[in-house]
Amino acid sequence: FQRPVVTLGVRGGFDLARASGALYDSLLLKELTLSKSDFNTFSIAGDLGVRLSGPLDLVLGSGFARTSKPSEFRNWLDQNNLPITQQTTLSTVPLTLALRWFLTSPGRQIGRFVWIPARVTPYVGVGGGMIHYSLTQTGSFVDFADSSVFDATLQSQGWAPLGLVMAGVDYSLGTRVFVNADARYLLAKGTLHQSFVQFTDGID
C-alpha cells in the first residue's frame, strides 16, 4: 500500500584488495610467492535497510570474505634443496552502518492504497563501522637471524574501524522484489598482534 519501511538484501560480490603496507611489501609479496591478486576474493553480505524520511535510508550491513593461498619463499630452500612452503589465509567480517540517499524518487503513491515502485532507482551512500580480520600462516618459515628453517602457525586477529562509501542502483521486478548492483569502497587498517607484532603500521 505504501513505500516499504524495511528492506532486506543479500549480496554476492568480488573484493579487490589494495594490499599495501609493510606486511605486504616486506613479507607477503616480497619474501613469499604471493601477489596482490591473491588477496582478491569472492564475498557474501547482507543489508537491512530502514526508511528514515524522504530519500534517506539507514542501512545496517555485514559480510564475509576469505582467501587462502599456498606460497613458498622466493629466495630460500630447505636443507634438502626443497621449497619452503606455507599456506596464507585471510578472512574479514565487516559490520557497517550507512546512510543511503536515493537520487531519484523510489516510487509514487497513488491514493491511499497503491504505491508503485520506480523501475530504476540510483543511490549513493556513506557510513562506517568495524571490521574483524583473521590472518593465519601455517607451514615452514625462515629465521633470518640464523638462516634456520622451522615449522609454525603464525596468527593475528583483531578489530579495526572502517569507513565506507558506496553507489548503486535498484531495479524493480515488482512491488516486493529488487535486483541490485552496488560498488563499495571500504578503508580500514588494523593493529597486528601475536606473530606479526613487528609490523607496527598494521594490516591494510
Backbone as CSV, one residue per row, in Angstrom:
resi,resn,N_x,N_y,N_z,CA_x,CA_y,CA_z,C_x,C_y,C_z
1,PHE,0.807,-1.208,0.000,0.000,0.000,0.000,0.848,1.268,0.000
2,GLN,2.002,1.212,0.648,2.889,2.366,0.762,4.334,1.931,0.525
3,ARG,5.198,2.927,0.413,6.618,2.610,0.262,7.085,1.751,1.436
4,PRO,7.823,0.665,1.167,8.272,-0.205,2.246,9.118,0.539,3.279
5,VAL,8.876,0.227,4.541,9.639,0.830,5.624,10.955,0.087,5.837
6,VAL,10.949,-1.216,5.591,12.119,-2.058,5.809,12.420,-2.839,4.534
7,THR,13.698,-2.903,4.160,14.129,-3.727,3.034,15.232,-4.668,3.501
8,LEU,15.275,-5.846,2.903,16.280,-6.842,3.224,16.946,-7.292,1.937
9,GLY,18.267,-7.242,1.901,19.001,-7.623,0.703,20.126,-8.591,0.999
10,VAL,20.396,-9.477,0.047,21.520,-10.403,0.120,22.398,-10.152,-1.089
11,ARG,23.707,-9.987,-0.872,24.631,-9.635,-1.950,25.752,-10.653,-2.063
12,GLY,26.115,-10.951,-3.282,27.337,-11.665,-3.568,28.225,-10.739,-4.387
13,GLY,29.522,-10.790,-4.153,30.385,-9.852,-4.864,31.814,-10.343,-4.937
14,PHE,32.685,-9.469,-5.415,34.106,-9.776,-5.537,34.888,-8.618,-4.951
15,ASP,35.743,-8.922,-3.983,36.531,-7.907,-3.286,37.901,-7.770,-3.941
16,LEU,38.284,-6.534,-4.236,39.608,-6.229,-4.782,40.450,-5.614,-3.672
17,ALA,41.499,-6.306,-3.273,42.318,-5.871,-2.143,43.369,-4.870,-2.582
18,ARG,43.545,-3.794,-1.807,44.608,-2.838,-2.078,45.964,-3.402,-1.657
19,ALA,45.987,-4.154,-0.559,47.177,-4.893,-0.110,48.440,-4.027,-0.077
20,SER,48.422,-2.984,0.738,49.586,-2.113,0.861,50.079,-2.106,2.305
21,GLY,51.301,-1.606,2.503,51.886,-1.529,3.825,53.032,-2.509,3.992
22,ALA,53.730,-2.400,5.115,54.951,-3.172,5.337,54.698,-4.673,5.368
23,LEU,53.575,-5.103,5.921,53.275,-6.532,5.969,53.278,-7.140,4.571
24,TYR,52.654,-6.462,3.642,52.611,-6.959,2.266,53.936,-6.707,1.549
25,ASP,54.437,-5.470,1.660,55.598,-5.076,0.851,56.881,-5.782,1.261
26,SER,57.073,-6.039,2.558,58.340,-6.605,3.005,58.267,-8.097,3.322
27,LEU,57.048,-8.660,3.396,56.942,-10.084,3.709,56.092,-10.836,2.681
28,LEU,54.805,-10.586,2.675,53.899,-11.426,1.890,54.173,-11.364,0.401
29,LEU,54.470,-10.179,-0.121,54.690,-10.028,-1.558,56.160,-10.102,-1.940
30,LYS,57.049,-9.730,-1.031,58.486,-9.704,-1.348,59.160,-11.042,-1.076
31,GLU,58.983,-11.581,0.128,59.672,-12.815,0.505,58.943,-14.065,0.004
32,LEU,57.620,-13.994,-0.095,56.828,-15.165,-0.491,56.311,-14.998,-1.913
33,THR,55.951,-16.106,-2.514,55.456,-16.099,-3.902,53.963,-15.777,-3.933
34,LEU,53.584,-14.688,-3.292,52.214,-14.191,-3.314,52.171,-12.897,-4.119
35,SER,51.006,-12.591,-4.670,50.797,-11.335,-5.385,49.560,-10.648,-4.819
36,LYS,49.396,-9.389,-5.169,48.230,-8.656,-4.669,46.923,-9.325,-5.076
37,SER,46.890,-9.883,-6.279,45.657,-10.516,-6.753,45.291,-11.746,-5.934
38,ASP,46.243,-12.335,-5.211,45.933,-13.491,-4.368,45.027,-13.126,-3.200
39,PHE,44.929,-11.839,-2.887,44.078,-11.394,-1.789,42.713,-10.904,-2.275
40,ASN,42.476,-10.966,-3.588,41.140,-10.722,-4.122,40.293,-11.970,-3.907
41,THR,39.031,-11.798,-3.578,38.226,-12.970,-3.258,36.736,-12.667,-3.369
42,PHE,35.956,-13.718,-3.509,34.508,-13.577,-3.505,34.010,-13.336,-2.078
43,SER,32.906,-12.628,-1.971,32.338,-12.312,-0.663,30.822,-12.482,-0.700
44,ILE,30.246,-12.637,0.471,28.799,-12.670,0.616,28.426,-11.707,1.729
45,ALA,27.320,-11.005,1.564,26.935,-9.977,2.540,25.424,-9.811,2.551
46,GLY,24.951,-9.115,3.572,23.538,-8.810,3.686,23.331,-7.403,4.203
47,ASP,22.199,-6.791,3.802,21.859,-5.439,4.228,20.434,-5.403,4.767
48,LEU,20.257,-4.665,5.847,18.932,-4.375,6.379,18.736,-2.872,6.314
49,GLY,17.799,-2.429,5.472,17.539,-1.010,5.304,16.271,-0.567,6.007
50,VAL,16.332,0.585,6.648,15.167,1.159,7.339,14.950,2.566,6.812
51,ARG,13.753,2.842,6.313,13.456,4.165,5.771,13.404,5.196,6.893
52,LEU,14.114,6.314,6.695,14.096,7.392,7.664,13.066,8.439,7.257
53,SER,13.412,9.238,6.257,12.483,10.240,5.752,12.930,10.650,4.361
54,GLY,11.982,10.995,3.500,12.325,11.431,2.158,13.159,10.402,1.431
55,PRO,14.316,10.808,0.878,15.144,9.885,0.093,16.159,9.102,0.919
56,LEU,16.120,9.206,2.249,17.161,8.619,3.088,16.731,7.291,3.702
57,ASP,17.670,6.319,3.634,17.546,5.051,4.347,18.744,4.887,5.273
58,LEU,18.526,4.226,6.398,19.603,3.785,7.274,19.842,2.314,6.990
59,VAL,21.088,1.944,6.690,21.383,0.590,6.242,22.407,-0.059,7.172
60,LEU,22.031,-1.186,7.750,22.921,-1.996,8.562,23.390,-3.170,7.717
61,GLY,24.703,-3.339,7.602,25.233,-4.389,6.738,26.294,-5.230,7.419
62,SER,26.447,-6.451,6.920,27.508,-7.332,7.381,27.895,-8.249,6.232
63,GLY,29.113,-8.793,6.284,29.563,-9.660,5.206,30.673,-10.581,5.667
64,PHE,31.147,-11.402,4.716,32.239,-12.327,5.000,33.020,-12.573,3.724
65,ALA,34.339,-12.498,3.837,35.228,-12.798,2.714,36.427,-13.574,3.245
66,ARG,36.911,-14.525,2.425,38.038,-15.345,2.865,38.875,-15.754,1.655
67,THR,40.175,-15.640,1.800,41.091,-16.115,0.772,42.170,-16.963,1.429
68,SER,42.564,-18.041,0.756,43.601,-18.934,1.274,44.467,-19.399,0.107
69,LYS,45.767,-19.089,0.167,46.660,-19.355,-0.951,47.945,-20.041,-0.471
70,PRO,48.419,-21.031,-1.239,49.732,-21.619,-0.932,50.848,-20.711,-1.443
71,SER,51.998,-20.798,-0.812,53.145,-19.994,-1.237,54.429,-20.683,-0.805
72,GLU,55.541,-20.114,-1.246,56.859,-20.564,-0.815,57.798,-19.374,-0.804
73,PHE,58.914,-19.505,-0.107,59.892,-18.426,-0.092,60.545,-18.307,-1.471
74,ARG,60.686,-17.077,-1.926,61.230,-16.841,-3.270,62.710,-17.204,-3.374
75,ASN,63.495,-16.877,-2.360,64.958,-16.957,-2.475,65.592,-17.935,-1.504
76,TRP,64.768,-18.814,-0.900,65.297,-19.735,0.091,64.820,-21.155,-0.202
77,LEU,65.694,-22.132,0.064,65.357,-23.550,0.014,65.739,-24.181,1.347
78,ASP,65.131,-25.340,1.645,65.496,-26.006,2.894,66.778,-26.812,2.710
79,GLN,67.171,-27.567,3.746,68.441,-28.287,3.707,68.467,-29.388,2.651
80,ASN,67.309,-29.766,2.142,67.226,-30.770,1.083,66.999,-30.134,-0.286
81,ASN,67.223,-28.828,-0.366,67.014,-28.070,-1.610,65.569,-28.144,-2.105
82,LEU,64.640,-28.207,-1.160,63.218,-28.221,-1.476,62.599,-26.878,-1.104
83,PRO,61.495,-26.499,-1.760,60.846,-25.222,-1.425,60.377,-25.192,0.029
84,ILE,60.422,-24.016,0.609,59.917,-23.793,1.968,58.505,-23.251,1.820
85,THR,57.515,-24.073,2.098,56.127,-23.774,1.739,55.274,-23.438,2.957
86,GLN,54.207,-22.715,2.709,53.232,-22.333,3.731,51.894,-21.989,3.070
87,GLN,50.863,-21.921,3.891,49.514,-21.541,3.455,49.133,-20.255,4.178
88,THR,48.724,-19.246,3.410,48.324,-17.961,3.991,46.826,-17.783,3.844
89,THR,46.138,-17.537,4.958,44.681,-17.390,4.971,44.306,-16.063,5.614
90,LEU,43.478,-15.300,4.932,42.988,-14.019,5.456,41.477,-13.972,5.307
91,SER,40.783,-13.738,6.401,39.330,-13.589,6.365,38.932,-12.278,7.018
92,THR,37.859,-11.680,6.524,37.361,-10.412,7.048,35.849,-10.462,7.223
93,VAL,35.375,-9.782,8.262,33.933,-9.655,8.535,33.649,-8.189,8.841
94,PRO,33.156,-7.413,7.871,32.807,-6.018,8.142,31.396,-5.889,8.722
95,LEU,31.251,-4.973,9.660,29.944,-4.590,10.213,29.794,-3.091,9.971
96,THR,28.788,-2.703,9.194,28.695,-1.304,8.769,27.319,-0.709,9.063
97,LEU,27.315,0.599,9.234,26.094,1.384,9.364,26.241,2.585,8.435
98,ALA,25.292,2.744,7.507,25.451,3.765,6.482,24.135,4.478,6.209
99,LEU,24.255,5.681,5.669,23.106,6.415,5.147,23.091,6.255,3.633
100,ARG,21.952,5.828,3.103,21.782,5.652,1.663,20.793,6.708,1.150
101,TRP,21.235,7.470,0.162,20.445,8.574,-0.371,20.058,8.257,-1.811
102,PHE,18.754,8.133,-2.062,18.253,7.865,-3.396,18.250,9.151,-4.221
103,LEU,18.846,9.072,-5.401,18.984,10.260,-6.248,17.709,10.589,-7.007
104,THR,16.832,9.627,-7.165,15.520,9.844,-7.769,14.473,9.222,-6.860
105,SER,13.218,9.546,-7.081,12.161,9.009,-6.244,12.064,7.494,-6.393
106,PRO,12.016,6.756,-5.281,11.913,5.299,-5.367,10.538,4.799,-5.811
107,GLY,9.605,5.687,-5.953,8.265,5.285,-6.398,7.267,6.411,-6.186
108,ARG,6.011,6.108,-6.468,4.977,7.126,-6.277,3.739,6.507,-5.640
109,GLN,3.102,7.326,-4.822,1.890,6.933,-4.121,0.674,7.360,-4.935
110,ILE,-0.248,6.438,-5.152,-1.495,6.737,-5.854,-2.645,6.456,-4.893
111,GLY,-3.297,7.513,-4.440,-4.363,7.352,-3.464,-3.822,6.850,-2.137
112,ARG,-4.654,6.134,-1.404,-4.266,5.638,-0.085,-3.735,4.218,-0.128
113,PHE,-4.026,3.470,-1.168,-3.770,2.034,-1.130,-2.851,1.513,-2.228
114,VAL,-2.284,2.408,-3.024,-1.417,1.933,-4.108,-0.096,2.695,-4.071
115,TRP,0.999,1.944,-4.030,2.340,2.506,-4.154,3.052,1.765,-5.271
116,ILE,3.531,2.504,-6.257,4.181,1.905,-7.420,5.671,2.227,-7.372
117,PRO,6.536,1.220,-7.251,7.978,1.491,-7.209,8.496,1.929,-8.565
118,ALA,9.500,2.791,-8.557,10.163,3.183,-9.798,10.930,1.987,-10.362
119,ARG,11.034,1.939,-11.684,11.738,0.810,-12.305,13.227,0.836,-11.958
120,VAL,13.862,2.022,-12.028,15.292,2.163,-11.756,15.492,3.281,-10.740
121,THR,16.238,2.990,-9.675,16.479,3.979,-8.630,17.956,3.990,-8.263
122,PRO,18.737,4.986,-8.705,20.149,5.074,-8.317,20.290,5.686,-6.924
123,TYR,21.409,5.403,-6.283,21.655,5.925,-4.943,23.152,6.053,-4.688
124,VAL,23.486,6.832,-3.672,24.845,6.913,-3.132,24.736,6.777,-1.622
125,GLY,25.862,6.482,-0.977,25.816,6.319,0.461,27.171,6.502,1.108
126,VAL,27.151,6.740,2.413,28.374,6.907,3.182,28.120,6.374,4.584
127,GLY,29.165,5.806,5.179,28.981,5.269,6.518,30.294,4.817,7.120
128,GLY,30.193,3.987,8.123,31.361,3.475,8.816,30.990,2.260,9.626
129,GLY,31.930,1.815,10.434,31.680,0.648,11.257,32.971,0.040,11.754
130,MET,32.948,-1.273,11.911,34.105,-2.025,12.373,34.297,-3.233,11.468
131,ILE,35.543,-3.693,11.390,35.843,-4.891,10.621,36.722,-5.814,11.453
132,HIS,36.401,-7.098,11.431,37.218,-8.101,12.108,38.047,-8.828,11.056
133,TYR,39.330,-8.996,11.337,40.201,-9.731,10.425,40.850,-10.895,11.161
134,SER,41.196,-11.928,10.412,41.953,-13.051,10.940,42.994,-13.447,9.906
135,LEU,44.266,-13.362,10.270,45.377,-13.711,9.385,46.115,-14.898,9.978
136,THR,46.270,-15.983,9.182,46.949,-17.186,9.645,47.903,-17.675,8.564
137,GLN,49.115,-18.029,8.968,50.075,-18.687,8.083,50.526,-19.985,8.742
138,THR,50.390,-21.085,8.008,50.766,-22.395,8.518,51.752,-23.045,7.566
139,GLY,52.866,-23.554,8.104,53.849,-24.218,7.259,55.256,-24.018,7.785
140,SER,56.196,-23.816,6.884,57.609,-23.665,7.233,58.071,-22.241,6.940
141,PHE,59.018,-21.770,7.773,59.464,-20.387,7.683,60.972,-20.315,7.917
142,VAL,61.556,-19.187,7.516,62.981,-18.952,7.677,63.207,-17.986,8.826
143,ASP,64.101,-18.358,9.727,64.572,-17.437,10.761,65.749,-16.671,10.163
144,PHE,65.529,-15.404,9.819,66.551,-14.628,9.118,67.771,-14.341,10.001
145,ALA,67.631,-14.522,11.305,68.766,-14.267,12.204,69.856,-15.325,12.046
146,ASP,69.458,-16.614,11.877,70.458,-17.676,11.765,70.239,-18.571,10.545
147,SER,69.299,-18.181,9.660,69.010,-18.904,8.414,68.442,-20.305,8.649
148,SER,67.946,-20.585,9.832,67.342,-21.891,10.098,65.907,-21.913,9.594
149,VAL,65.389,-23.104,9.353,64.021,-23.301,8.891,63.237,-23.973,10.015
150,PHE,62.047,-23.459,10.288,61.225,-24.017,11.363,59.775,-24.104,10.918
151,ASP,59.036,-25.004,11.534,57.606,-25.157,11.270,56.822,-24.390,12.330
152,ALA,55.750,-23.737,11.915,54.973,-22.936,12.864,53.618,-22.578,12.268
153,THR,52.743,-22.112,13.146,51.487,-21.478,12.751,51.530,-20.049,13.277
154,LEU,51.539,-19.091,12.366,51.611,-17.673,12.729,50.224,-17.072,12.615
155,GLN,49.812,-16.294,13.616,48.448,-15.783,13.648,48.387,-14.345,14.127
156,SER,47.365,-13.659,13.682,46.980,-12.362,14.230,45.519,-12.138,13.892
157,GLN,44.776,-11.591,14.820,43.382,-11.239,14.569,42.992,-10.060,15.438
158,GLY,41.984,-9.341,14.994,41.549,-8.189,15.755,40.465,-7.406,15.031
159,TRP,40.073,-6.305,15.649,39.050,-5.405,15.114,39.681,-4.077,14.740
160,ALA,39.080,-3.416,13.750,39.550,-2.096,13.333,38.370,-1.269,12.849
161,PRO,38.413,0.060,13.035,37.367,0.920,12.470,37.500,0.995,10.960
162,LEU,36.397,1.234,10.285,36.426,1.362,8.830,35.511,2.490,8.369
163,GLY,35.838,3.020,7.193,34.994,3.994,6.520,34.445,3.378,5.240
164,LEU,33.285,3.865,4.798,32.590,3.256,3.666,31.949,4.316,2.797
165,VAL,32.144,4.202,1.485,31.351,4.958,0.511,30.810,3.952,-0.494
166,MET,29.641,4.239,-1.042,29.021,3.297,-1.965,28.156,4.031,-2.968
167,ALA,27.901,3.357,-4.081,26.995,3.851,-5.109,26.382,2.641,-5.797
168,GLY,25.132,2.777,-6.211,24.489,1.637,-6.841,23.152,2.000,-7.431
169,VAL,22.440,0.969,-7.841,21.130,1.162,-8.450,20.248,-0.029,-8.114
170,ASP,18.985,0.259,-7.796,17.964,-0.770,-7.614,17.119,-0.860,-8.883
171,TYR,16.852,-2.099,-9.306,15.985,-2.318,-10.465,14.801,-3.139,-9.990
172,SER,13.612,-2.579,-10.116,12.417,-3.198,-9.579,11.911,-4.321,-10.479
173,LEU,11.625,-5.462,-9.856,10.982,-6.586,-10.547,9.520,-6.717,-10.156
174,GLY,9.032,-5.776,-9.376,7.664,-5.811,-8.879,7.566,-4.972,-7.631
175,THR,6.500,-5.120,-6.896,6.291,-4.302,-5.700,7.121,-4.771,-4.515
176,ARG,7.663,-6.008,-4.561,8.349,-6.559,-3.391,9.779,-6.998,-3.651
177,VAL,10.189,-7.095,-4.912,11.485,-7.675,-5.230,12.299,-6.708,-6.091
178,PHE,13.587,-6.543,-5.744,14.508,-5.699,-6.493,15.770,-6.487,-6.816
179,VAL,16.356,-6.163,-7.945,17.719,-6.588,-8.254,18.622,-5.379,-8.051
180,ASN,19.766,-5.616,-7.449,20.645,-4.510,-7.062,22.040,-4.692,-7.643
181,ALA,22.628,-3.608,-8.132,24.046,-3.567,-8.490,24.705,-2.501,-7.618
182,ASP,25.844,-2.836,-7.006,26.390,-1.987,-5.957,27.915,-2.033,-5.994
183,ALA,28.549,-0.865,-5.880,30.005,-0.775,-5.771,30.346,-0.070,-4.463
184,ARG,31.313,-0.615,-3.727,31.656,-0.066,-2.419,33.171,0.044,-2.260
185,TYR,33.574,1.043,-1.514,34.986,1.180,-1.141,35.060,1.215,0.376
186,LEU,35.765,0.245,0.943,35.967,0.178,2.379,37.434,0.453,2.681
187,LEU,37.677,1.343,3.627,39.036,1.687,4.028,39.199,1.365,5.507
188,ALA,40.164,0.481,5.817,40.395,0.099,7.206,41.844,-0.326,7.385
189,LYS,42.384,-0.068,8.548,43.732,-0.523,8.903,43.710,-0.963,10.357
190,GLY,44.081,-2.240,10.584,44.041,-2.802,11.924,45.421,-3.003,12.505
191,THR,45.499,-3.068,13.811,46.753,-3.341,14.508,47.052,-4.826,14.449
192,LEU,48.300,-5.172,14.140,48.718,-6.566,14.103,49.176,-7.020,15.483
193,HIS,48.848,-8.262,15.833,49.159,-8.812,17.142,49.950,-10.108,16.988
194,GLN,50.317,-10.682,18.115,50.916,-12.013,18.193,52.120,-12.155,17.252
195,SER,52.025,-13.033,16.267,53.172,-13.378,15.427,53.621,-12.255,14.509
196,PHE,52.776,-11.239,14.296,53.089,-10.186,13.324,53.234,-8.821,13.993
197,VAL,53.490,-8.801,15.284,53.502,-7.540,16.022,54.626,-6.621,15.563
198,GLN,55.640,-7.173,14.903,56.762,-6.331,14.452,56.365,-5.381,13.334
199,PHE,55.240,-5.646,12.653,54.767,-4.755,11.603,53.891,-3.678,12.240
200,THR,54.542,-2.604,12.667,53.873,-1.600,13.505,52.876,-0.738,12.743
201,ASP,52.937,-0.721,11.392,51.967,0.089,10.666,50.672,-0.663,10.412
202,GLY,50.552,-1.906,10.895,49.285,-2.615,10.860,49.040,-3.340,9.555
203,ILE,47.779,-3.783,9.403,47.345,-4.509,8.218,46.288,-3.701,7.477
204,ASP,46.470,-3.569,6.173,45.546,-2.809,5.337,44.345,-3.702,5.018
